[in-house]
Amino acid sequence: IQYCTVTAAGESCGPQLHITMVPLGQGGNYDLTLHASGLHPNSAGGMIWGGTPQAVTLPGGGCMLLCDYIWGHYFQTDTLGEKVISRSWPHWAIGYFYMQMGSINVLPNDFEVRTTNCKLVQCF
């Protein structure tokens, strides 16, 4: 049965990402849940999973992109500027990903980007 860890991998501009890995039964699978808070309310957002840490200042407010892009998808935040996403992590998936979430708010003649802290999720 694999062992999974979640560790801090970088801070951005205030929004927070909390990640839990909960075992599912005896087979070694996990429920991976990402909870982003402090994003823009009712706004477009994105989740990225990467393999390499980085520190790129994004336009629209100075928040940081803290990992490269391997996989991800878009979502919409709720009225509190939060989003919860759950995925199954299968027992055979040995490896790691850097994970971060963010949102964008389009303003008249401008835009603002917010990104969460980054987490490293590893399973051995």
Helices and strands as residue ranges (DSSP letters): E 4-10, E 16-24, E 29-37, E 44-50, E 53-57, E 64-67, E 71-76, E 83-89, E 95-107, E 110-115, E 118-123
